[in-house]
């Protein structure tokens, strides 16, 4: 769910920025970034910290998103010692 949510967010942000700027370019590195999560509570804390940016985009409570994230990550950490994520980062350059 988080990858879909973040991709939607990037698209939404671009649409909003295009209404205010003549030029909009999204600059991204040529490779995906990898994140290594080793603590389910720290991961949940991160999701808690971004609530203001994303909670309006989901149909459930943000607390449910945070709890679901913790429950999804914990067994992987127990089994593998780390939860590996990947994604594309980027920045919008507006003029």
C-alpha positions in Angstrom: 0.0 0.0 0.0 2.7 2.5 0.8 4.3 2.4 -2.7 1.0 3.0 -4.3 0.3 5.8 -1.9 3.6 7.5 -2.5 3.3 7.2 -6.3 -0.2 8.7 -6.1 1.2 11.5 -4.0 4.0 12.3 -6.5 1.4 12.5 -9.3 -1.0 14.6 -7.2 1.8 17.0 -6.2 2.9 17.4 -9.8 -0.7 18.3 -10.9 -0.9 20.9 -8.1 2.5 22.5 -9.0 1.6 22.7 -12.7 -1.2 25.1 -11.8 1.2 27.6 -10.3 4.4 27.2 -12.5 5.1 27.5 -16.2 7.8 24.8 -16.1 7.9 21.7 -13.9 10.6 19.1 -14.1 10.9 16.0 -11.9 14.6 15.1 -11.4 15.2 11.5 -10.4 18.4 9.4 -10.0 18.9 6.7 -12.6 18.5 3.9 -10.1 16.1 3.1 -7.3 17.1 3.8 -3.7 17.1 0.9 -1.2 16.1 1.3 2.4 16.9 -1.3 5.0 14.5 -1.3 8.0 15.7 -3.1 11.1 13.3 -1.8 13.7 9.5 -2.1 13.3 8.8 0.6 15.9 11.2 3.1 14.1 9.4 2.3 10.8 6.0 3.0 12.5 7.4 6.2 13.9 8.3 7.3 10.4 4.8 6.6 9.2 3.4 8.5 12.1 5.6 11.5 11.2 4.2 11.7 7.7 0.6 11.6 8.6 0.0 15.3 7.8 1.1 14.7 4.2 -0.8 11.5 3.5 -3.6 10.7 5.9 -6.2 12.5 3.7 -5.4 10.1 0.9 -6.5 6.9 2.6 -10.0 5.7 3.5 -9.0 4.3 6.9 -7.6 6.0 10.0 -3.9 6.9 9.9 -3.4 4.9 13.1 -4.6 1.8 11.2 -2.0 2.5 8.5 0.8 2.8 11.2 -0.4 -0.3 13.0 -0.7 -2.2 9.7 2.8 -1.2 8.7 4.2 -2.4 12.1 2.4 -5.7 11.8 3.6 -6.2 8.2 7.3 -5.4 9.0 7.7 -7.2 12.3 7.5 -10.8 11.0 9.9 -10.1 8.1 12.3 -8.6 10.6 12.0 -11.7 12.8 12.5 -14.0 9.9 15.1 -12.1 7.8 16.6 -9.6 10.2 15.7 -6.7 7.9 12.9 -5.4 5.7 14.2 -4.2 2.4 12.3 -1.4 0.6 13.1 0.3 -2.7 11.7 3.3 -4.5 12.5 6.2 -6.7 13.2 9.5 -5.1 13.1 12.8 -6.8 12.7 16.5 -6.6 10.4 18.9 -8.5 12.2 21.9 -10.1 9.7 24.6 -10.8 10.1 27.9 -12.7 
